[in-house]
Amino acid sequence: MDPEPIAQLVTRMVDVWSPPGREAEMAAVAHRALIDAGAEDVTIDDEFPDSPSVIAWLRSGNPGPTVQWHGHLDAIATAHSSVWREQDVIHGRGASDMKGALAAEIEAVKLLRAAGLPERGNVLITFHGLHEEGRSAPLHRLIERGIHGDAVIIGELGSPAELVTSGRGLTFWDMEISRPGEPVHEQNAPADTVHPVRTARVLLDRLLDLADALAAGRAEPGGSLVIGQVNAGDYYNRVPNRALISGTRRHHADANLEQVRDQLVELAQAVARETGATIEPRIHSLIEAYEISPDERIARALRRANFDITGQAMASVPSRAVGNAADFVREAGIPAVYYGCNYATAHSDEETVALADLARVAAVFAMTTAYFLDAAAEIDAPPLPGSPA
């Protein structure tokens, strides 16, 4: 297939500045492109006016399941050079994450239409905003309103060699240590003054002990803890009245965000009792962990389609980044898989997408859908690497 039409659409999309909360223009570009590609009932859902979602359908008119194609419209709110092309590579903010994949999904509409598909069931296409600020509120509302399929392919993460079948849950946390009163000169501080830095040292030790225990597999719920920020004070000789420690906590699919919250709160409360300081744990529960079987029908369809297009078998792997698959698995109760362009430059100072990747993603989306919606036979997926044939 000719990737040039996809490249032209990617260029238009990347040229649009669409950080979280400012996706309306990007939604309008995707809306027009889906109409031009032959999608039906293409609408802009403006429940979030500055971050509208785009919804479209391909209907067969015959009974059958609905496969959903999904992606996010925003890119990170970090400056980048203007969009430019060097031979078969497009550069610009959002090229890798994930405007290239959005354009490929839209091209896949044309591929299905040219093949007279779908013959049964439906394809639902949804794009949402506010993804890169961490909460994806418009997507949660779409799911709450029942706007989802029976299985979903997300055009982010994954690769021809990797079938993402699980993802860790993610919690951001802040622990603010404080004492009454204002910062005070070191020579004027009473002997019994609670020093937030001393409390921070105790709290840091407890958090690092937990991080080490998690890394060694000795702590539950399993996962990881990382400290990313420690702040206190404003001058050399002033005893501060506040300190702040921040970081992340990730957990596996056998646990949940509530367990993580309880663990962090209990740790903070214990240190507060010992030191006499006030510790306010602020727990930002972002996304749940999830896991699906690599033999779900949508996963088998993707494995088959990817092998047909690339000749590669996909290994079942956990996600190295946080995406929206967990939202669909946990909230909509449907299996979710990823299939996107090369993710190596995502969020970097020089995002890129190759035309070959655009063509691959478009073709695999279309073929996965054809396999998933074909009720005639079981899907003969290639064996997972390392498993019996």
N, C-alpha and C positions, 0 to 999 in steps of 0.2 A: 504494500500500500504506500501511497505517497504521503510522507509526513509533513509536506509543506503547508497544507491547510491548517494542520494542528499548530505548526510553528507560528503561523500568522496570528492565530487566536491567542497563543501563549504570549506573544509580543504585546498584543493589545492589553491583555490582562495584567502583565507585569508592569506595563506603563501606568497602570492605575495604582495610586497610593492607597492601600486599604488596611491600615492598622486596626486592631480591635476597637470597635465603636465607631468606625468610619467606613463601613463596607457597602454603603448604598450604591455607589457608582459601580463597584465591582459586581454587585448583584444584578444591576441593570445590564452589564455586558454579558454575563452568563445567561440571563433571561433571554436576551435577543439571540444569542448564539444557539440556545436550545430550540427556540422556535425555528430558526433557519435550518437546523439539523433535522427537523421533522418530528420533534417531540410534541406531545399533546398536553392540553390543559396546563400550559406553562404559566405559573403564577409567581408573584412576589408576595410573600407573607410578611406583613409589616407589623406584627405584634411588637417587635423591637424596631422602631422606625429607623434608627441610625445603623442598625445591624440586621437588615431583613434577611430572611431565608428565601431560597428559590426552590420551588417544587415543580416537578414535571412528571409525565407519565408516558409510557408506551404500552398501549392496551391491545390485547389480541382479540377480545370479544368472546373468548372461550374460557371455560373454567380452568383454574390452575393456580399455583402459588404465585406470590409476588416476590421477585428478587429486587433488592434495593441497591442503588449505587449512591455513594455518599462522599462528601468532602467538605472542607472548610474554605471560606472565602477570604479570610484575613491572612495577613503576613505579620511578622513581628514588627514592632514599632521602632525600628532601628534604621538609621539612614543608610543609603546604598546608592551606588552610582546609577544613572539612568539606564534603562534597558538597552542592551546592545547584543549583537550577534557576531560570533567569530566562527566562520565556516559552519559546522553543524552543531554548534553549542550556543544556547541563549543564556545571557547573563542578566541578573537583576533580582531585586528583592522579591521573594516569593516564587522564583522560578522552580526551585527544588521543592519547597514546602509552601503550598502545593498546587500552584497554578498550572504547572505542566500537566499534572494528573487530571485536574478539572477539565482542561482542554481535551485531553485524551478521552475522558469519559464522554464528552460531548461528541467527539468524532465517532465513538463507538455507537452512538445513536444512529449515525448515518450507515454504519456497517450493518446493523441489524435491519434497518429499513430496506437497504439494498438487497438483503437476503430474504425479505418477506417475513421477518421475525419480529416479535414472538408469535408462534402459532397457537400457544395456550398460555394462560396466566398473564402476568403483567411485569413491567419494569417500572419501578418508582425511583425517581432521581431527586435527591435532596442535597442542598448545599447550605451551610449555616455559617454564622459569624461568631465573634467573641470566643473563638477557640484559643487563640494565643494568649489571652489574659488568664486562662487556666480553668474557666468554669463552664464554658459552652452552654450558657443559659438558653439560647434559642433552640439548641438541639434537645435539651431536656423537656422543653415545652412541646416540641413536635412529638416526642415520644409519649408524653402525658396525654396528648390529644389523639393518640392512636395513629399518627402519620408515620408508619414504618412498614417494612415488608416482613416476609417470613424468614428471610436471611439477607445479610448485607455484605457487600464488598466495599471497602473503604480505600480510596486511592492514595493512601499514605503508608509509609513503612513497607516492610516486605521486600522481596526481590525474587528473581527467577530461581534462586537457590534456597530461599527461606520462606516457609509457611509459618506465619506467626500464629500460634495457638494459645498463648497465654500472655498475661501482662501483670506486673506487680501493681498493687495499689500505691497511691502517693499521698502523703500528708506533708504540708509545709507547717512548721511550728516556730513560734517565737516564745521565749520565756523572759519576761521583763522582771528584773529584780529591783526593788525600791525600798526606801526607808522614809520616815516622815522628815519634813524640813527641807531646807535648801542645801546646795553644795556649800561646804564650809572650808576655810583655810585650815591646813593640816595642824597648825599650832593652836587653833581655837576649837578643835573637835574634842568633845568630852571623851573620857576614856571608854565609856560604854557605847560609843557611837557604832551603829551597825554599818560596816563597810561593804557596799555592794560588790566590790571587786573580790573581797575574800569569799563572799557567798558565791560569786560566779565561779571561783576556783573549785569550791566543793561541788557545785552543780556540774561544772565541766568534767570533773573526775567521774561523777556518776553517769553522765551521758556517754563519755568515752568508754567506760566499763561496759555499758550496754552495747555500744557499737562493736566492741571487741567480741563480746559474747555472741552477738548476732552473726558476726563474720565467722565465728568458730562453730556455729550451729548449736550453741548451748542455751539460747534464749528463745522464748516464745512471746508473741507470734513471730515466726521466722521472717527474715528479710534483712534490712540494713538501716543504719542510722548514720547520717553525715552532718557534721557541724560546719556551717558555711559562713558564719558571721559572729564576731564577738566585739561588742562596743561598750565603752564606759568612759565617763569623765570628759572634761573639757579644758583642763589646764594642769600644769605640772604639780602644783602644790595645793590643789583643792580636793577634798574628799568628796567624791560624787554622791548623788542621792539616787542614781539609777545605773543599771547595767542591762545589756540586752544580749541574749544568745539566740541564734536562729539556725535552723537547719531543715533537713528532710528526714522522713521516716517512710520506708517502703515496706510493703508486706505482701505475702504470697496469697494464693487463691483460697487457702484453707483458713484464712482469717478475714477480718473486716476492719473498716475504719473506726468503728466504735471501740474495738479492743485496743487499737493503737492509741486512740484518744485517752482511754482509761489508764493505759500504761504510762503515758507521758505526764498526765495530770497527777497520778499517784507519786511519780518520781519527784516532781516539783514540790508537792505538798510535804513530802518527807524531808527534803532539804530545807524548806521554809521552817519547819518545826525545829530542826536542829540548830539553825543559825539565827533565828529571830527576825530574819528579813521577810518582807512580803514578796512573794513570787506569783506573778500572774501568767499562767500558761495560756497562750492564744493558739489554738489548734485549728489549722485551715485544712479541713478534709476535702481533698480535691477529687480523687477518683478511686473506685474500688478495684481490687484485683479481680481477675477472671481467668477462666480456662475453658477451652472447647476441645472436642475430639478432632483429630486430623481426618477422621472418617465421616464427619458430618457431610451431608450431601453437597453443601456449598464448598466445603474444603476439597472434596473429591473432584468436583467440577473444576475448581481452580487448578488443582494439581494436573488434571488431564489437559486443560487448555494451555497451561504454561508449558507442559511437555510438548504438545503439538507445535507450539510457536517457537520455542527456544531449544528444545531437545534436552532440557535439564529437568531432573527430578528435584522436588522440593523437600528439604528436611524440616521437621517440626521443631520450632525454636520459640523461646520466650522473647517478648518484645524488649528492646533495649531503650525504648522511649515511651512516653505516655501519649496515647491516642484516644480515639472515641469508641473503640471496640468494646471496652468495658461498659460503656453507657448502654449500648444495644443489648449486650448479654445480660447485664444486671437489671436494667429497667424495662426493656422491651421483651426480654426473654427469648431472644432469637440468636442464632449463631452468627458470628461476625468474623470476617477475614480481611486482611490487608493485601493490597497489590498496587505498588506505586513505582515511580521513577527512582533513580538513584538518589538516596537520601543523604549521601556523604557530605554535601555542602549545605544542608539545611541549617538555618540560623547563623550561617557563617558570614564573614564580610564580603564574600563573593559567591552568592548562590548561582548555580548553573543547572541547566537541564539539556540533555543531548536529544537530538531529533530521533535517534534510534530508539531511545527509551519511550518517547512519545508514541511512536508507532507500535511498539511492543505492548504498552499498557492498553492502548485502544483495542488492539486485536484480542488481547487476553480477556478484557472485560466483555467484549462481544461474544467470544467463544465460550467463556465460562457461563454466561447467561444462556446460551443455546443449549449447553449440556444440562444445566440445572433445570430448565423448563421442559426438557424433552422427557416425557413420561414413558417412552417406548421401552427403555432398557436401563439396567443399572449402569452406573458410570464406572468405566474401567480405568481407574486412576493408577498411575505407575506406583510401585512400592516406594515407601519412604526409605531414604538412604540409611543403611544400617539395620533394616528390618528384613525378615524373610520375604522372598518374592511371593 
